[in-house]
Amino acid sequence: MSQHSASNPSGATAAGASDTGTSGTSEKRTAGIFDIRVIIGALLGLFGLILVLTSLFSDPQAAVAKANDVDLNLWTGLSLLAAAAIFIIWARLRPIVVDESASSDSPAGH
């Protein structure tokens, strides 16, 4: 028995390991696009893109003259795009796993 556990630390047989490996991954569901971090990241990215495009296509001298020679639209837009990237990367690296038992399709009494 000790040789078997040394060769396979989990103690599962080859057939059991393949069965649990496939069923364990198929049961995990993530929030995906409905994760609040993805929604916030998308909105921040949209606003950042609008500000960067506004900075590129607007009259630069009028906006820069009001802000002590700093293009606020450009820097704010780039900051929002960076924040959006952080939110989306965070959601991709640490996804929220949805509990299947809590969200069943049938009512509890049936």
Secondary structure, DSSP 8 states (H G I E B T S, - for coil): -HHHHHHSTT---HHHHHHHHHHHHHH-EE-GGGSHHHHHHHHHHHHHHHHHHHHHHS-HHHHHHHTTS--HHHHHHHHHHHHHHHHHHHHHHS--EE-TTTS-SS-TT-
